[in-house]
Amino acid sequence: MTDRKLAPETLAIREQVERTPEREHSVPLFLTSSFVFESAEQARALFADEIHGNVYSRYSNPNSEELIRKVCAMEGAEDGIATASGMAAVFNVFASLLSSGDHMIAGRALFGSTHQLLTKVLPRWGISHSYVDTLATEEQWNAAIRPETRLVFIETPSNPGLALLDLEMLGGICKARGVLLVVDNCFTTPYLQQPIRYGADLVVHSATKFMDGQGRTLGGLAVGRKELIEQNRFFMRHTGPAISPFNAWVISKSLETLGVRMDRHCSNALKVAGHCEQQEGVERVLYPYLPSHPQHALARKQMSAGGGIVALELEGGLERARRFIDALELLSHSPNLGDTRTIVTHPASTTHSKLSEEERQQVGISPGLIRISVGLEAVSDIIADVDQALERSR
């Protein structure tokens, strides 16, 4: 590959594993559980980590290696791992870097399963946590750090309320205090935001979402500093949540169209958000690139576009939200996001239903909140279905 600095969308297309003797243009599937050794000495050296190479697909595989290389190139990361799902990546980071007695801090607005890890799973191993509100000041973040604090974990934008956290501020705090900063970058992908530029030590992704982009498969990634990834990799190899070669191949091929897909997701989402802001029955619209978003300036600073997710607050609460969803004719009702097809979700009763009512209120998940993952259909068709559902749900 050329020595010139290439754009992220070019790297997503041109970063590939070495060609086989068959001279293929598109990387093949390596559907093998293990790899053969050329000699007893090579086997010994591979197991001793003296040389690099494939041994067993739970450790590494050409398809997963290519996926990792692409995302590292796009995020500006030194190394990475690929896991069976996004939550496997999140848990792997926590479990490999935290020990009994450690404390972590998280932005209060988190995906429901991440909240369950912090509140139900990690405490069993003596790992504690504290939440900090999304709009907390630099002084409040600093005050939350204890002597035993090991890492800070955030989502920005958050799921589903699209709250933003200042990456540059948090990167500076964590560096000064000797605390790791881990960022869930799922909603933006590295095409729209690169947290490592602002001081993040690790970035995690649910590749199931926009990276695959077509609702076909599961996958996760953690990328960042090499010495941290080495700890992540050790834990993953011996606990087993590795991505399958097939899923890695699917997601790696999907990254070749990530740029053009995200451009359309963002363009459609901005139009849907702007339109919904003018509609009767919509109490509030949240979208980072709308001027009405309370953190619009921050979004413009650290994101190159607004992303593909729009949140609507409907007048009439839970019953109106249910009627709206049931009235949809074109858009899908699903817990997923980041698909070519527009998806509508009611977080309070699905993805974040395990949170208490008080916990949902603290992160802005009201009974009337609707999350729309805006797809790639003609935006006029998306808007028309939203409009008729709003009318029929009155």
C-alpha positions as CSV (number, residue, x, y, z in Angstrom):
1,M,0.0,0.0,0.0
2,T,1.1,3.6,-0.7
3,D,3.0,5.5,2.0
4,R,0.6,8.5,1.5
5,K,-1.8,9.3,4.4
6,L,-5.1,7.8,3.3
7,A,-8.6,8.8,4.3
8,P,-10.6,6.6,6.7
9,E,-13.0,5.5,4.0
10,T,-10.1,4.5,1.7
11,L,-8.5,2.5,4.5
12,A,-11.7,0.7,5.1
13,I,-11.6,-0.5,1.5
14,R,-7.9,-1.0,0.8
15,E,-6.7,-2.6,4.1
16,Q,-6.5,-6.3,3.5
17,V,-4.7,-9.4,4.6
18,E,-2.1,-10.8,2.2
19,R,-3.3,-12.5,-0.9
20,T,-3.1,-16.2,-1.1
21,P,-1.4,-18.0,-4.1
22,E,-4.8,-17.9,-5.8
23,R,-4.4,-14.1,-6.4
24,E,-7.9,-13.2,-5.3
25,H,-9.1,-9.6,-5.4
26,S,-11.7,-10.0,-2.6
27,V,-10.4,-11.6,0.6
28,P,-11.7,-15.2,1.0
29,L,-13.3,-16.8,4.0
30,F,-10.9,-18.7,6.2
31,L,-13.3,-21.2,7.7
32,T,-10.9,-23.2,9.7
33,S,-10.7,-23.8,13.4
34,S,-6.9,-24.3,13.4
35,F,-3.7,-23.9,11.3
36,V,-0.9,-26.3,10.5
37,F,2.7,-25.8,11.5
38,E,5.7,-26.0,9.1
39,S,7.9,-27.5,11.8
40,A,8.1,-28.4,15.4
41,E,10.2,-25.3,16.0
42,Q,7.7,-23.0,14.4
43,A,4.9,-24.5,16.6
44,R,7.0,-23.9,19.7
45,A,7.9,-20.3,18.7
46,L,4.2,-19.5,17.9
47,F,3.0,-20.7,21.2
48,A,5.8,-18.9,23.0
49,D,4.8,-15.6,21.2
50,E,8.3,-15.3,19.7
51,I,6.8,-15.0,16.2
52,H,3.5,-13.8,14.9
53,G,1.1,-16.2,13.1
54,N,-2.2,-18.0,13.3
55,V,-2.5,-21.0,15.6
56,Y,-6.2,-21.4,16.4
57,S,-9.2,-19.3,15.4
58,R,-10.1,-18.6,19.0
59,Y,-6.7,-16.8,19.1
60,S,-6.6,-15.2,15.7
61,N,-7.8,-15.8,12.1
62,P,-7.0,-13.9,8.9
63,N,-10.6,-12.6,8.6
64,S,-10.7,-11.3,12.2
65,E,-7.2,-9.8,11.8
66,E,-8.3,-7.9,8.7
67,L,-11.3,-6.5,10.5
68,I,-9.1,-5.4,13.4
69,R,-6.6,-3.8,11.1
70,K,-9.3,-1.8,9.3
71,V,-10.9,-0.4,12.5
72,C,-7.5,0.4,14.0
73,A,-6.5,2.3,10.9
74,M,-9.8,4.3,11.0
75,E,-9.7,5.0,14.8
76,G,-5.9,5.7,14.9
77,A,-5.4,2.8,17.3
78,E,-2.3,0.7,17.9
79,D,-3.9,-2.7,18.2
80,G,-7.3,-4.3,18.8
81,I,-9.4,-7.4,19.4
82,A,-12.6,-8.6,17.7
83,T,-15.3,-10.3,19.7
84,A,-18.5,-12.2,19.2
85,S,-20.7,-9.2,20.0
86,G,-20.5,-5.6,21.2
87,M,-21.3,-6.6,24.8
88,A,-18.6,-9.2,24.7
89,A,-16.1,-6.4,23.8
90,V,-17.4,-4.2,26.7
91,F,-17.3,-7.1,29.2
92,N,-13.9,-8.2,28.0
93,V,-12.5,-4.7,28.6
94,F,-13.9,-4.5,32.1
95,A,-12.9,-8.1,33.1
96,S,-9.4,-7.9,31.8
97,L,-8.5,-4.5,33.2
98,L,-10.4,-4.4,36.6
99,S,-9.7,-6.4,39.7
100,S,-11.4,-6.9,43.1
101,G,-11.3,-3.6,45.0
102,D,-11.1,-1.5,41.8
103,H,-13.6,1.3,41.2
104,M,-14.8,2.6,37.8
105,I,-16.8,5.7,36.8
106,A,-19.4,5.7,34.1
107,G,-21.4,8.4,32.4
108,R,-25.0,7.9,33.7
109,A,-26.5,7.5,30.2
110,L,-25.6,3.9,29.2
111,F,-27.0,1.1,27.2
112,G,-29.2,-1.1,29.3
113,S,-26.9,-4.2,29.2
114,T,-23.8,-2.2,30.2
115,H,-25.8,-0.9,33.1
116,Q,-26.6,-4.5,34.1
117,L,-22.9,-5.3,34.0
118,L,-22.1,-2.5,36.3
119,T,-24.9,-3.0,38.8
120,K,-25.4,-6.8,38.8
121,V,-22.3,-8.6,37.5
122,L,-19.2,-6.7,38.4
123,P,-20.2,-6.2,42.1
124,R,-20.0,-10.0,42.5
125,W,-16.3,-9.7,42.0
126,G,-15.8,-6.7,44.3
127,I,-15.7,-4.1,41.5
128,S,-17.6,-0.9,42.3
129,H,-18.8,1.9,40.2
130,S,-20.1,5.5,40.4
131,Y,-22.3,7.3,37.9
132,V,-21.7,10.9,36.8
133,D,-24.4,12.9,35.1
134,T,-24.0,13.7,31.5
135,L,-23.9,17.5,32.0
136,A,-21.5,17.3,34.9
137,T,-18.8,19.9,35.1
138,E,-15.0,19.2,35.0
139,E,-14.9,19.8,38.7
140,Q,-17.7,17.1,39.3
141,W,-15.8,14.6,37.1
142,N,-12.6,15.2,39.0
143,A,-14.4,14.9,42.3
144,A,-15.8,11.5,41.4
145,I,-12.3,10.0,41.0
146,R,-11.1,8.0,44.0
147,P,-7.7,6.6,44.8
148,E,-9.0,3.1,43.7
149,T,-10.6,4.4,40.4
150,R,-9.1,2.5,37.5
151,L,-11.1,3.7,34.5
152,V,-13.9,5.9,33.1
153,F,-16.4,4.5,30.7
154,I,-18.7,6.6,28.6
155,E,-21.0,6.6,25.6
156,T,-21.1,9.6,23.4
157,P,-23.7,10.1,21.9
158,S,-25.6,8.0,24.5
159,N,-28.1,5.4,23.8
160,P,-31.0,6.3,23.4
161,G,-31.1,10.0,24.6
162,L,-28.2,11.2,22.4
163,A,-26.5,13.0,25.3
164,L,-22.9,14.0,24.5
165,L,-19.8,14.0,26.7
166,D,-16.8,16.3,26.1
167,L,-14.1,13.9,24.9
168,E,-11.3,16.5,25.1
169,M,-12.2,17.5,28.7
170,L,-12.5,13.9,29.9
171,G,-9.3,12.9,28.0
172,G,-7.4,15.6,29.9
173,I,-8.9,14.7,33.3
174,C,-8.1,11.0,32.9
175,K,-4.5,11.6,31.7
176,A,-3.9,14.0,34.6
177,R,-5.3,11.6,37.2
178,G,-3.8,8.4,35.7
179,V,-7.2,6.9,34.9
180,L,-8.0,5.0,31.7
181,L,-10.7,6.5,29.4
182,V,-12.8,3.9,27.5
183,V,-15.3,5.2,25.0
184,D,-18.2,3.3,23.4
185,N,-18.2,4.8,19.9
186,C,-21.0,2.6,18.5
187,F,-23.4,5.4,17.4
188,T,-20.9,7.4,15.4
189,T,-18.5,4.7,14.1
190,P,-14.9,5.9,13.4
191,Y,-16.1,7.6,10.2
192,L,-17.8,10.3,12.3
193,Q,-15.8,10.4,15.5
194,Q,-12.3,9.3,16.7
195,P,-12.1,9.4,20.5
196,I,-8.4,8.4,20.6
197,R,-7.7,11.9,19.1
198,Y,-9.0,13.4,22.3
199,G,-7.2,11.1,24.7
200,A,-9.2,7.9,24.9
201,D,-7.1,4.8,25.8
202,L,-9.6,2.3,24.4
203,V,-12.6,2.5,22.0
204,V,-15.3,-0.2,21.9
205,H,-17.8,-0.9,19.2
206,S,-20.8,-3.0,18.6
207,A,-20.0,-3.9,15.0
208,T,-23.5,-5.4,14.9
209,K,-24.9,-1.9,14.3
210,F,-23.7,0.6,11.7
211,M,-20.4,-1.3,10.9
212,D,-22.3,-4.3,9.5
213,G,-25.1,-1.9,8.6
214,Q,-27.6,-4.5,7.3
215,G,-28.8,-6.3,10.4
216,R,-27.2,-9.6,9.4
217,T,-24.6,-10.5,12.0
218,L,-23.1,-9.9,15.4
219,G,-19.6,-8.6,16.3
220,G,-17.7,-6.4,18.6
221,L,-14.3,-4.7,18.8
222,A,-12.0,-3.0,21.3
223,V,-9.1,-1.0,19.9
224,G,-6.5,1.3,21.4
225,R,-3.2,1.3,23.2
226,K,-1.2,-1.9,22.5
227,E,-0.3,-2.7,26.1
228,L,-4.0,-2.6,27.1
229,I,-5.1,-4.6,24.1
230,E,-2.5,-7.3,25.1
231,Q,-4.4,-7.7,28.4
232,N,-7.7,-7.7,26.6
233,R,-6.4,-10.4,24.2
234,F,-5.1,-12.6,26.9
235,F,-8.5,-12.6,28.7
236,M,-10.3,-13.2,25.4
237,R,-8.1,-16.1,24.3
238,H,-8.7,-18.0,27.6
239,T,-12.4,-17.2,28.0
240,G,-13.4,-17.7,24.4
241,P,-15.6,-14.8,23.2
242,A,-13.8,-14.6,19.8
243,I,-15.7,-13.5,16.7
244,S,-16.3,-16.2,14.1
245,P,-14.3,-16.0,10.8
246,F,-17.6,-15.7,8.9
247,N,-18.9,-12.8,10.9
248,A,-15.6,-11.0,10.7
249,W,-15.5,-11.4,7.0
250,V,-19.1,-10.0,6.6
251,I,-18.3,-7.0,8.8
252,S,-15.0,-6.3,7.1
253,K,-16.6,-6.3,3.7
254,S,-19.3,-4.0,5.1
255,L,-16.7,-1.5,6.2
256,E,-16.0,-0.9,2.5
257,T,-19.3,0.9,2.2
258,L,-19.3,2.5,5.7
259,G,-18.5,6.0,4.5
260,V,-21.2,6.2,1.8
261,R,-23.8,4.5,4.1
262,M,-23.1,6.9,7.0
263,D,-23.3,9.9,4.7
264,R,-26.8,8.8,3.7
265,H,-27.8,7.8,7.3
266,C,-26.8,11.3,8.5
267,S,-28.4,13.2,5.7
268,N,-31.7,11.3,6.1
269,A,-31.6,11.6,9.9
270,L,-31.1,15.4,9.8
271,K,-34.1,15.8,7.5
272,V,-36.3,13.5,9.6
273,A,-35.3,15.3,12.8
274,G,-35.9,18.7,11.3
275,H,-39.3,17.7,10.0
276,C,-40.4,16.1,13.2
277,E,-39.5,19.2,15.1
278,Q,-42.3,21.0,13.3
279,Q,-45.0,18.3,13.9
280,E,-47.9,18.5,16.2
281,G,-47.8,15.9,19.0
282,V,-44.0,15.9,19.1
283,E,-42.9,17.5,22.3
284,R,-39.2,17.4,21.7
285,V,-36.7,16.1,19.1
286,L,-33.1,15.2,20.0
287,Y,-30.5,15.0,17.3
288,P,-26.9,16.3,17.7
289,Y,-26.7,18.4,14.6
290,L,-30.0,20.1,15.2
291,P,-29.4,23.7,16.5
292,S,-32.0,23.0,19.2
293,H,-29.9,20.2,20.7
294,P,-28.5,21.4,24.0
295,Q,-25.0,20.3,23.1
296,H,-25.1,21.2,19.5
297,A,-21.8,23.1,19.7
298,L,-20.0,20.1,21.2
299,A,-21.4,17.9,18.5
300,R,-20.0,20.2,15.9
301,K,-16.6,20.1,17.6
302,Q,-16.1,16.3,18.0
303,M,-18.4,14.8,15.4
304,S,-18.1,15.3,11.6
305,A,-21.9,14.8,11.2
306,G,-24.9,14.0,13.4
307,G,-25.2,10.3,13.0
308,G,-28.2,8.1,12.1
309,I,-30.2,8.1,15.4
310,V,-33.1,10.5,16.2
311,A,-35.0,10.5,19.5
312,L,-38.6,11.8,19.7
313,E,-40.5,12.7,22.8
314,L,-44.2,12.2,22.0
315,E,-46.9,14.0,23.8
316,G,-49.2,11.6,25.6
317,G,-46.5,9.4,27.1
318,L,-46.6,5.6,27.0
319,E,-50.0,5.1,25.4
320,R,-49.2,7.5,22.6
321,A,-45.9,5.8,22.0
322,R,-47.5,2.4,21.8
323,R,-50.2,3.7,19.3
324,F,-47.5,5.4,17.2
325,I,-45.4,2.2,16.9
326,D,-48.5,0.1,16.1
327,A,-49.5,2.6,13.4
328,L,-46.3,2.3,11.5
329,E,-46.7,0.7,8.1
330,L,-43.2,0.9,6.5
331,L,-40.7,1.3,9.3
332,S,-39.6,-1.7,11.3
333,H,-40.2,-2.3,15.1
334,S,-37.1,-3.9,16.4
335,P,-34.5,-3.5,19.2
336,N,-31.6,-3.2,16.8
337,L,-30.2,-0.1,15.1
338,G,-27.8,0.9,12.4
339,D,-29.6,-1.0,9.6
340,T,-30.3,-0.1,6.0
341,R,-33.9,-0.2,7.0
342,T,-35.3,2.4,9.4
343,I,-36.0,0.9,12.8
344,V,-38.3,2.3,15.6
345,T,-37.7,1.3,19.2
346,H,-39.5,2.1,22.5
347,P,-36.5,2.0,24.9
348,A,-38.5,2.2,28.2
349,S,-40.3,-1.1,27.5
350,T,-37.5,-2.9,25.6
351,T,-33.7,-2.1,25.5
352,H,-33.8,-0.2,28.8
353,S,-36.7,-2.0,30.5
354,K,-34.4,-3.5,33.2
355,L,-33.7,0.0,34.6
356,S,-35.9,1.3,37.3
357,E,-38.3,4.1,36.5
358,E,-36.0,6.4,38.6
359,E,-32.9,5.3,36.7
360,R,-34.7,5.9,33.3
361,Q,-35.8,9.3,34.4
362,Q,-32.2,10.2,35.4
363,V,-31.0,9.6,31.8
364,G,-34.0,11.1,30.1
365,I,-35.8,7.9,29.0
366,S,-39.4,8.9,29.5
367,P,-42.4,6.7,28.7
368,G,-43.0,8.7,25.5
369,L,-39.5,8.5,24.1
370,I,-39.1,6.9,20.7
371,R,-35.7,6.0,19.2
372,I,-35.5,6.1,15.4
373,S,-32.6,4.5,13.7
374,V,-32.9,6.3,10.3
375,G,-32.2,4.0,7.4
376,L,-31.2,4.4,3.8
377,E,-34.7,4.4,2.2
378,A,-35.9,7.5,0.4
379,V,-36.2,10.1,3.1
380,S,-39.7,11.2,1.8
381,D,-41.0,7.6,2.4
382,I,-39.5,7.6,6.0
383,I,-41.1,11.0,6.8
384,A,-44.5,9.9,5.2
385,D,-44.7,6.9,7.5
386,V,-43.8,8.9,10.6
387,D,-46.4,11.5,9.7
388,Q,-49.2,9.0,9.2
389,A,-48.3,7.2,12.4
390,L,-48.4,10.5,14.3
391,E,-51.8,11.3,12.8
392,R,-53.3,7.9,13.6
393,S,-51.9,7.8,17.1
394,R,-53.5,11.0,18.2
